[in-house]
Amino acid sequence: MADAESRPTYLLRLRRALERGTFQNVRRMLRALHPAEIADLLQSLPPHERKVTWELVDPENDGEVLLHVNDEVRAGLLRDMDKEELLAAMEGLDLDDLADLLQELPEAVSRELLRSMDLQNRQRLETVLSYPEDSAGGLMNTDLITVRPDVSLDVVLRYLRLRGAIPEQTDKLFIVDRSDGYLGILPLGHLLTCDPDLTVADVMERDFEGIPVNLPAEEVAKRFEQLDLISAPVVDADGKLLGRITIDDVVDVIRDEAEHSIMSMAGLDEEEDMFAPVVISTRRRAMWLGINLVTAFMAAWVIGQFEATLEKIVALAVLMPIVASMGGIAGTQTLTLVIRGMALGHVERGNTRWLLFKELAIGGLNGLLWAVVVAGLAITWFGNLEIGGIIGVAILVNLLCAALAGVAIPLLMRRVGIDPAIAGSVVLTTVTDITGFFVFLGLATVLLI
């Protein structure tokens, strides 16, 4: 941000200026920010302040700001814009960015926007829109520079000078034949340092593979990460060059995946507006709480089956939360590790058995360690050797069960098409609670009653 000021301080200054009504100061502050920083501030403001601030943003930045806010905030901002403002905001956006926004615009605005574009750009936009948003085709931009292999480097340099500008994030040119078939790349470093009399074919890199147009976005991100790419070509099944993907779009994919993983663990949508109305947010969270309530009743039902045991030995009720808590934490550790490994492509059918045995070994060793510790504390506390032994065995069994569930649950969910980041923690907690209570109270019933 401007003058290297911290975000919290800048947000505080902005809100104070809004409260005082010094809107000219707000305009100056916003002009000093990048559109992404403005978007971040808008998402940090309550609805009324957000609306006022949005009206003070320079119209030239509207399109870029809309790209960087989350879906729910964007929908609210779009509702406050009239037709002329929307059309002006879309001017100058890259085709891939325009494709991201076009489907959220009112139909009348979308039609007029398409009519205002020349035939070539309209066809390019339709090409991008024809692919799923979370695929290489949905990420690609058709704004790229292609050259033929039989021309000299000197001709390429003169061509670039005639263009006067090159697309952002251009670190390489793409080599195609007369039918736009992809042949390879020409890094700008080669173009600038090699003998200008050499042909493109002499210095081009032919082994740089194109990205299949239907490759999922997360796989695209992995390829960029592994190969340290800035840009990459996108090709169809016949090897025809369709466009390119740049690092700025991949960063958005990585950020979205990270937000999805974090928010899904709590049953929330990563695109949810933090300052959405109370009723809307309540309705969204109520369903998740309802699911948790059902699982809690399942655990309570198991406890209810040992009501007579609990009435006779009160110490068991005191110690029960320890068994459930230890299993839940151990299972969550394994679950998080496996979900992360699945997201990175590290967990596959060939290595799951080894991973399962490893987690069971860890669960067994930790189970033995903490079983001894908790048993000793329970014996000291209640002066009852049998209770200490029972809770020790229960903790060992529950940690083993937690390790098994932490590996198996996400794998089974993926097989049936359920995102383990969304429901995995609820199922895991249910399994560890029920197992822990059943073993602990079951042993107590057999040995103490």
N, C-alpha and C positions, 0 to 999 in steps of 0.2 A: 504494500500500500504506500501511498504518498509519504515521502520523508521517512520511510522505514518505520512508520507508526504501527503499534500493535493493533490487531483487529479489535479486541475489547475496548481499547481507548478510543479508536475511531468510531465504533458503534455508539459509545457513550456520547461523544461529541455530536454525532449525527442526531441522536435522540434529543439531546438538549437543544440543538438548533431548531428541531421540529416543535418542541414544546414552546419555545420563545417566538415561533413564527418568523424566524429570520431565514426565509426560503432562499434568498440570494446566496447566503453562506452554504446552504445545503447544495445548491446547484454547483457552486465552486468546488465543494468537496467531492461531489460525484464526478465532475469533469476530470479530476485528478486520478480517478480509479480506472482500472481495466474492467471491461464488461463482466468478467468472471467474478471480480471482487464486488461489483455492484450487486450481482446476483446473490452472492453470499450474504451481503448485508440485508437484502430484501427478505431472504429466508429467515433472517434473525429478528425481524420486526413483527409485532402484532398487526392484525389486518388493517386497522385504521391508519397507522403510521406507514405501513407498506404501501397503501393506496396513494397517500400524499407523496411519498418519496418517488414512487413510480412515475407520477405526473411531472416530477422535476428532473427525471433522467433525460439527457440529450437524446432527441429522437433518432439521431444517427446511430446510437448504441442500442436501440430497442431490440433489434433482431438478435444481436449477439447476446444480450442479457437474457432474452427468452430462451436461448439455447442452453444456458447454464443453470437455470433454476429447475427444480424438480417438477414432475408432471402436474401435481396438484396445485402448486403455486403458479405455474404457467397458465393453467386453466383459469385461475382467478384473474390473472393479469389480462388475459385475452378477452375475458368478458367485459372488461372496462375499456376496451379499445374499439373505436368505430372503424368502418370499412377503410377509410382513407389512411388512418394510422396503421392499420394492419398491412396494407399494401406497401406503404412507405418503409415499414420495418423489415419487410422481406427483401427489399432491394439490396443488392450487393452481397447477399449470402451465397456461400458455395452451394453447389447443387446437392451435395450430400446432407448439408445442414438444412437446406430448404426442404428436402424430402422428409427430414425428421419432424418439421413443423407443419408441413402442408396438411397432413391428415387430422391435425387438431384445429385447423382454421374452419370458420363457417363455410358451408358449401358455396355460397355466393362469392365469397372472397377467393376461394380456391379456383373457381372457374375463371374469374376475372384475371387472376394472377397467371394462370396458364395461357389465357388468350393474349396477355401482354408480352409473352416470351416469344422469341424467334423460334422457327421450326427446329433448328439444331438443338438448342437448349431444352426445348420441350421434349424432344425425343430422348435426350440424355436423362432428363428428370424421370420420364416414364420408365426408362431402363432401370434406374435405381429403385423406383417404387415397386417394380415387379418382383423384387426379392425380399425375403423376410428381413425385418429390422435387425434381428440378432444373428445375421449371417454376414459373410464377407461382402456379398452383393449389396446388402443394406448399409454397410459401412463405407463402401467405396465412393470415390469422387472421380468423375470423368474428366476433370481438368488435369491433363497431363501432357507431356511432350514426347512425341515419338519420332524416331528417325529410321532411315533405311540402312542396312549394313554396307551397301556399296558406295556410300558417299564418304568424302574425306573429312577429317576432323576440322579442317579449315572451313569447309562449307557449313558444318554444324555450328561453328563459332559465329560465322557471319549471319546465319539464320537466327541465332539467339539474340544477336545485336539488333537485328531488324525487328524482332518481337518487342524489344524494349523492356520486357518484364517476364519473369517466370513464375509459375505457381508457388505458393508457400510450401515449405517443407520439401522442396525439390533437392534431392541429393544425388539423383541419378536420372538418366534419360532411358527410355524403353525402346528396344529395337524390335521392329516388326517387318514382316514381308509385305508384298503388295495387297494381300488379303487380310491384313491386320493380324496375322498369326504371330504370336509372341515368340521371339527368338532369344532374348537375353537383355542385359542392361549395359549401359555405359555410365560408369560413375563419373561425376563431375571432376573428380581428381585426375582421372585418366585423360579427360578432355583437355584439361588445363596444362598438364605436364608432359604429355606425349608429343611427338613430332606431328605438327599439323598436316603434313603430307600423307600420313598414314590414314588408312580407311577405318571406318567404324568396326568393320569385321576383324581388323588386325588387333584391336585392343578391347573389344567387348567381352563381357563375362557371360559365357553360354550356359553355365551350370547353375545360374540363379533361378530357382524354381518359382513359378507363379503360384498364387494362392487360389485354390478352387473357389468358384463364386458361391457355392453352397456350403462352404466350410463354416461351422458355428463360430460365433464371435469370440467365445472363450478360447477356442483352438487358435484363432487368429492372434489373440493376445499372447498365448504361450509361444507361438512362433516368433513374434516380435521380441519377446523377452529372451528366448534362447539364442536368437541370432543377432541381437542388438540392432534391430532395424529402425530406420527412420521412415522409410516408405517401402512399399512392396506392390508388385503388379497383381491384378486379379484377372483370372482367365476362365473361360467357359470350358465345357467338356471337350470341345474340339481344339482347344489351345488358342482361341482367339482372345486378344487383349481387350478387356472391357473397361478397365479403369485402374485406379490405384488406391491403396489404403495408406494413411499417414499416421504418424505416432500420436498426434493429438487426439484422433478418434479412438485409438487403442487405449490411451490413458483413461478416457471416459468409460470404456468397457471395464477396465480393471477396477476403477472406482465404484462403478455400479455393482460389480460382482462382490466387492468387499462390503458395501452397504447392505446388499441383499443378505449376505451371510450373517451379518451382525443383527439386523432387524428381524430376520426370519426366526432367529433363535427365541425371540420374545413374541412371535406371532404378529409382527407388525410389518407394514409395507414400507419399503425404503423410499417410496415416492410420497409418503404421507407428509402433509404440512404440519410442522410442529405447533403452529399457532392456529390450526383449524378450529372451527366452532366446537364447543363442549359436547353438544348433542351428537355431532358426527363422529367425533373421536370416541365418545362413550359407546356408540353403537358398534364401531369396529372392534373395540377391545372386548366387548361383552361376549362375543362368540368364543374368543380364545379363553376367557375366564370360565365360560360354560364348559368347554372341553376339559379344562383342568379340574373343574368341580366334579365331573363324571369320574375322572380317574381317582380323585381324592376319595370319592364315595366307595370306589372299588377297594382301596386300601383300608378304608374304615370298616367295610364289610368283613374283611379278613380279621381285623382286630375284634370285631363283634363276635366272631366265632369262638373267641377265647375269653369271653366276658367273665365266666366263672373263675378262670385262672387269675385274671387281673384283680378280681374282688378279694381273692385270698392272699395274693402276694403283691402288695402295692409297689414294691421296689421295681417290678417289671415295667410298670407304667412310667416310672422315672427314667429308666434306662432305654426304653424303646426309641426315642428320638436319636440316640447315638447310633444305633444300628442303621436306621434309615439314612441319616446324614452321611455316614461314612460310605455307604454304598452309592448314594447319589453323587457325591463328589468324585469318587473313583470312576464311576461310569461316565460322568461328564468329561473327565480328562481323556478317556479313551475315545468317546464319541467325537469330541472336538478334533482330536488327532486324525481320526479316520475320515471325517467329513472334509477336513483340509486336504488330506492326501487324495481323496476322490476328486476334489476341485482342481488339484494340480495334475491329475492324471497319474499319480504315483501308486494308487491302489487299483489293481486289476485282478482278474481271476487267477493269474499265475502266482501271485504272492500273498493272497489272502490267508491261506492256511498257515504260512510262516508267521504272518502278522498276528493271527489269532493265538497261536501257541506262545508268541512273545508276550502278548497282553495277558494271557492266562498265567504265565510265569510271573509277570510283574504283580498281577493281582494276588497270586498265591504268596509271594514273598512279603508284600505289603500287608496282606491279610494276617500272616503269621506274626509279623512284627507288632501290628496294632492290636491283634487279638490278645497277645501277652500283656501289652500295656493296659488296655481297657479292662481285661480280666483282673489284673492286679489292683487297679483302682476300685473296681466294683467290690472285690473281696475286702479291701481296706475300708470302704465306705459302709457296706452293709454287714460285714462280718460273716458272709455266707460263701463258702467255697463253691457250692453247686451253681449259684447264680453267676459267679465269676466265670466258671467253665462254660455255662450256657451262652453268655453274651460273647465270649471269645470265639466259640464255634460259629455263632450266628454271624459275627463280623467276617470271619474267614470265608464262609460260604457266600455271603452277600458280595464280598469283593471279587470273588471268582465269578459269580453270576453277573456282576457289573461289567467285568472285562469282556465276558462272552456277549452280553447285550450291546456293549459299546461298539463292538465290531460287527455283530450280526444285523442290528437294527438298520443302520444306514445302507448296508448292502442289500437287504431285503426290500427296503423302501425304494431304492434306485431300480431294482428289478421290476417292481410293480408300477413305476412311473410317479412316485411321490418324492418331493424334494425333502431329503432328510434334515436339511437345515430348518425347515418349517416345523415338522412334527417330531423329529427325533428325540428332543429333550423331554417332551411330554411322555412319550412311550417309555423312554429309558427310566424316568423317575417312577413311573407306575410299576415297572418290572422290579426295580430295586426295592421300592417300598413294600410291595406285596411279598417278595421273596424274603426280605429281612424280617418283616413282622411274622410271617408264617414259620420260618425256621426258629426264630427266637421264642415265640409264644408256644409253638408246637413242642419244642424240646422242653420248655418249662412245664407244660402240661403233662408230658410223659414222665419226667424225672422228679417233679416236685409235688404233683397232686396225687 
